[in-house]
Amino acid sequence: MSAKEFSFKAELLWSMIPPDAQKGILEAVWCGQCRSAVAITDYFGTETNGNLILEGRCARCGGRVRRFVETSEAPPPQN
């Protein structure tokens, strides 16, 4: 799985997600062509209304996939 570019805001949102949760997100993206959860490859991130959008390719069929990660209501990280 290789990441392309993230917008500045998307990079900040992505960095607030713990690495184990990031891995789970990247491995569970719905592909409409395969009709199942798949891994995402060649992905990039954007931010919309405080939420993260990952867009890329299905690891199985190569079709375009998108994953919405709701972060606008997530609690702030605790130190």
Backbone as JSON Lines, residues from 0, in Angstrom:
{"i":0,"aa":"M","n":[0.84,-1.17,0.0],"ca":[0.0,0.0,0.0],"c":[0.88,1.23,0.0]}
{"i":1,"aa":"S","n":[0.73,2.04,-0.98],"ca":[1.55,3.23,-1.05],"c":[0.68,4.47,-1.06]}
{"i":2,"aa":"A","n":[1.05,5.43,-0.27],"ca":[0.29,6.67,-0.19],"c":[0.85,7.68,-1.17]}
{"i":3,"aa":"K","n":[-0.03,8.4,-1.83],"ca":[0.38,9.51,-2.67],"c":[0.32,10.76,-1.8]}
{"i":4,"aa":"E","n":[-0.15,11.84,-2.33],"ca":[-0.15,13.1,-1.58],"c":[-1.41,13.28,-0.76]}
{"i":5,"aa":"F","n":[-1.23,13.92,0.38],"ca":[-2.33,14.32,1.24],"c":[-2.35,15.84,1.27]}
{"i":6,"aa":"S","n":[-3.54,16.43,1.33],"ca":[-3.61,17.86,1.56],"c":[-3.12,18.13,2.99]}
{"i":7,"aa":"F","n":[-2.77,19.35,3.29],"ca":[-2.24,19.68,4.61],"c":[-3.22,19.29,5.71]}
{"i":8,"aa":"K","n":[-4.49,19.68,5.56],"ca":[-5.49,19.35,6.59],"c":[-5.71,17.84,6.69]}
{"i":9,"aa":"A","n":[-5.72,17.15,5.55],"ca":[-5.91,15.7,5.56],"c":[-4.74,15.02,6.26]}
{"i":10,"aa":"E","n":[-3.54,15.51,6.05],"ca":[-2.36,14.94,6.71],"c":[-2.46,15.09,8.23]}
{"i":11,"aa":"L","n":[-2.94,16.24,8.68],"ca":[-3.13,16.45,10.13],"c":[-4.16,15.48,10.69]}
{"i":12,"aa":"L","n":[-5.28,15.33,10.0],"ca":[-6.32,14.42,10.46],"c":[-5.81,12.98,10.48]}
{"i":13,"aa":"W","n":[-5.1,12.56,9.45],"ca":[-4.58,11.2,9.35],"c":[-3.57,10.94,10.46]}
{"i":14,"aa":"S","n":[-2.75,11.92,10.77],"ca":[-1.73,11.74,11.8],"c":[-2.32,11.61,13.2]}
{"i":15,"aa":"M","n":[-3.56,12.05,13.4],"ca":[-4.21,11.93,14.7],"c":[-4.81,10.54,14.93]}
{"i":16,"aa":"I","n":[-4.87,9.73,13.89],"ca":[-5.41,8.38,13.99],"c":[-4.27,7.44,14.38]}
{"i":17,"aa":"P","n":[-4.45,6.62,15.41],"ca":[-3.39,5.69,15.81],"c":[-3.0,4.75,14.67]}
{"i":18,"aa":"P","n":[-1.72,4.37,14.59],"ca":[-1.24,3.52,13.49],"c":[-2.03,2.22,13.3]}
{"i":19,"aa":"D","n":[-2.42,1.57,14.39],"ca":[-3.18,0.32,14.23],"c":[-4.55,0.58,13.63]}
{"i":20,"aa":"A","n":[-5.16,1.72,13.96],"ca":[-6.45,2.09,13.37],"c":[-6.27,2.48,11.9]}
{"i":21,"aa":"Q","n":[-5.17,3.16,11.57],"ca":[-4.88,3.5,10.18],"c":[-4.81,2.23,9.33]}
{"i":22,"aa":"K","n":[-4.11,1.24,9.85],"ca":[-3.96,-0.03,9.13],"c":[-5.32,-0.66,8.87]}
{"i":23,"aa":"G","n":[-6.18,-0.66,9.89],"ca":[-7.52,-1.22,9.73],"c":[-8.35,-0.47,8.7]}
{"i":24,"aa":"I","n":[-8.22,0.84,8.68],"ca":[-8.94,1.66,7.71],"c":[-8.49,1.33,6.3]}
{"i":25,"aa":"L","n":[-7.18,1.22,6.11],"ca":[-6.62,0.95,4.78],"c":[-6.94,-0.45,4.27]}
{"i":26,"aa":"E","n":[-7.23,-1.36,5.17],"ca":[-7.52,-2.74,4.78],"c":[-9.01,-3.04,4.67]}
{"i":27,"aa":"A","n":[-9.85,-2.04,4.93],"ca":[-11.3,-2.27,4.91],"c":[-12.02,-1.14,4.18]}
{"i":28,"aa":"V","n":[-11.81,-1.08,2.88],"ca":[-12.47,-0.1,2.02],"c":[-13.43,-0.85,1.11]}
{"i":29,"aa":"W","n":[-14.65,-0.37,0.99],"ca":[-15.64,-1.07,0.19],"c":[-15.39,-0.82,-1.29]}
{"i":30,"aa":"C","n":[-15.37,-1.9,-2.07],"ca":[-15.25,-1.82,-3.53],"c":[-16.57,-2.25,-4.14]}
{"i":31,"aa":"G","n":[-17.18,-1.36,-4.88],"ca":[-18.46,-1.67,-5.52],"c":[-18.34,-2.71,-6.62]}
{"i":32,"aa":"Q","n":[-17.19,-2.78,-7.28],"ca":[-17.0,-3.77,-8.34],"c":[-16.81,-5.17,-7.75]}
{"i":33,"aa":"C","n":[-15.99,-5.27,-6.7],"ca":[-15.74,-6.57,-6.06],"c":[-16.86,-6.95,-5.1]}
{"i":34,"aa":"R","n":[-17.64,-5.96,-4.69],"ca":[-18.72,-6.15,-3.73],"c":[-18.24,-6.74,-2.41]}
{"i":35,"aa":"S","n":[-17.1,-6.2,-1.96],"ca":[-16.55,-6.65,-0.68],"c":[-15.57,-5.6,-0.17]}
{"i":36,"aa":"A","n":[-15.17,-5.79,1.08],"ca":[-14.15,-4.93,1.67],"c":[-12.79,-5.37,1.16]}
{"i":37,"aa":"V","n":[-11.98,-4.4,0.74],"ca":[-10.67,-4.67,0.16],"c":[-9.66,-3.69,0.73]}
{"i":38,"aa":"A","n":[-8.41,-3.9,0.42],"ca":[-7.35,-2.95,0.77],"c":[-7.32,-1.86,-0.3]}
{"i":39,"aa":"I","n":[-6.9,-0.67,0.09],"ca":[-6.76,0.45,-0.84],"c":[-5.28,0.64,-1.15]}
{"i":40,"aa":"T","n":[-4.98,0.91,-2.41],"ca":[-3.61,1.19,-2.84],"c":[-3.56,2.53,-3.55]}
{"i":41,"aa":"D","n":[-2.37,3.06,-3.7],"ca":[-2.17,4.33,-4.42],"c":[-3.17,5.39,-3.97]}
{"i":42,"aa":"Y","n":[-3.3,5.54,-2.68],"ca":[-4.32,6.42,-2.13],"c":[-3.77,7.81,-1.83]}
{"i":43,"aa":"F","n":[-4.68,8.76,-1.77],"ca":[-4.37,10.12,-1.35],"c":[-5.5,10.6,-0.46]}
{"i":44,"aa":"G","n":[-5.25,11.65,0.29],"ca":[-6.25,12.13,1.24],"c":[-6.59,13.59,1.04]}
{"i":45,"aa":"T","n":[-7.86,13.89,1.24],"ca":[-8.35,15.25,1.24],"c":[-9.22,15.43,2.47]}
{"i":46,"aa":"E","n":[-9.55,16.68,2.76],"ca":[-10.38,17.0,3.91],"c":[-11.63,17.71,3.42]}
{"i":47,"aa":"T","n":[-12.78,17.32,3.97],"ca":[-14.05,17.98,3.66],"c":[-14.84,18.11,4.94]}
{"i":48,"aa":"N","n":[-15.18,19.33,5.31],"ca":[-15.97,19.6,6.5],"c":[-15.39,18.96,7.76]}
{"i":49,"aa":"G","n":[-14.08,18.95,7.88],"ca":[-13.44,18.39,9.07],"c":[-13.29,16.88,9.06]}
{"i":50,"aa":"N","n":[-13.65,16.25,7.96],"ca":[-13.54,14.8,7.84],"c":[-12.51,14.43,6.78]}
{"i":51,"aa":"L","n":[-11.95,13.26,6.9],"ca":[-10.92,12.77,5.99],"c":[-11.53,11.89,4.91]}
{"i":52,"aa":"I","n":[-11.14,12.12,3.67],"ca":[-11.57,11.3,2.55],"c":[-10.32,10.67,1.95]}
{"i":53,"aa":"L","n":[-10.28,9.34,1.9],"ca":[-9.19,8.62,1.24],"c":[-9.71,8.13,-0.1]}
{"i":54,"aa":"E","n":[-8.95,8.38,-1.16],"ca":[-9.31,7.92,-2.49],"c":[-8.13,7.17,-3.08]}
{"i":55,"aa":"G","n":[-8.41,6.08,-3.78],"ca":[-7.33,5.31,-4.37],"c":[-7.87,4.19,-5.24]}
{"i":56,"aa":"R","n":[-7.13,3.09,-5.26],"ca":[-7.46,1.94,-6.1],"c":[-7.69,0.69,-5.26]}
{"i":57,"aa":"C","n":[-8.6,-0.14,-5.71],"ca":[-8.86,-1.43,-5.08],"c":[-7.65,-2.33,-5.31]}
{"i":58,"aa":"A","n":[-7.17,-2.97,-4.25],"ca":[-6.02,-3.86,-4.37],"c":[-6.36,-5.11,-5.17]}
{"i":59,"aa":"R","n":[-7.64,-5.45,-5.27],"ca":[-8.06,-6.67,-5.96],"c":[-8.29,-6.44,-7.45]}
{"i":60,"aa":"C","n":[-9.13,-5.44,-7.81],"ca":[-9.51,-5.26,-9.21],"c":[-8.93,-4.01,-9.85]}
{"i":61,"aa":"G","n":[-8.39,-3.12,-9.05],"ca":[-7.81,-1.88,-9.58],"c":[-8.82,-0.77,-9.79]}
{"i":62,"aa":"G","n":[-10.08,-1.02,-9.45],"ca":[-11.11,0.01,-9.59],"c":[-10.93,1.13,-8.58]}
{"i":63,"aa":"R","n":[-11.57,2.25,-8.85],"ca":[-11.49,3.4,-7.94],"c":[-12.34,3.13,-6.7]}
{"i":64,"aa":"V","n":[-11.76,3.45,-5.53],"ca":[-12.48,3.31,-4.26],"c":[-12.28,4.57,-3.44]}
{"i":65,"aa":"R","n":[-13.18,4.76,-2.49],"ca":[-13.13,5.94,-1.62],"c":[-13.56,5.51,-0.23]}
{"i":66,"aa":"R","n":[-12.86,6.05,0.78],"ca":[-13.21,5.76,2.18],"c":[-13.39,7.07,2.91]}
{"i":67,"aa":"F","n":[-14.55,7.24,3.51],"ca":[-14.88,8.41,4.33],"c":[-14.51,8.08,5.77]}
{"i":68,"aa":"V","n":[-13.68,8.9,6.37],"ca":[-13.26,8.69,7.76],"c":[-13.77,9.89,8.56]}
{"i":69,"aa":"E","n":[-14.79,9.66,9.36],"ca":[-15.39,10.74,10.12],"c":[-14.47,11.12,11.27]}
{"i":70,"aa":"T","n":[-13.91,12.3,11.19],"ca":[-13.0,12.77,12.24],"c":[-13.48,14.06,12.88]}
{"i":71,"aa":"S","n":[-14.49,14.69,12.33],"ca":[-14.95,15.98,12.86],"c":[-15.55,15.85,14.25]}
{"i":72,"aa":"E","n":[-16.05,14.67,14.62],"ca":[-16.63,14.49,15.94],"c":[-15.8,13.59,16.83]}
{"i":73,"aa":"A","n":[-14.61,13.24,16.37],"ca":[-13.74,12.39,17.17],"c":[-13.2,13.17,18.36]}
{"i":74,"aa":"P","n":[-13.08,12.53,19.52],"ca":[-12.53,13.23,20.68],"c":[-11.06,13.55,20.43]}
{"i":75,"aa":"P","n":[-10.58,14.65,21.0],"ca":[-9.16,15.0,20.83],"c":[-8.27,13.96,21.46]}
{"i":76,"aa":"P","n":[-7.07,13.74,20.89],"ca":[-6.16,12.74,21.48],"c":[-5.76,13.14,22.89]}
{"i":77,"aa":"Q","n":[-5.65,12.15,23.75],"ca":[-5.24,12.42,25.13],"c":[-3.75,12.21,25.27]}
{"i":78,"aa":"N","n":[-3.13,13.06,26.04],"ca":[-1.68,12.97,26.25],"c":[-1.35,12.18,27.47]}
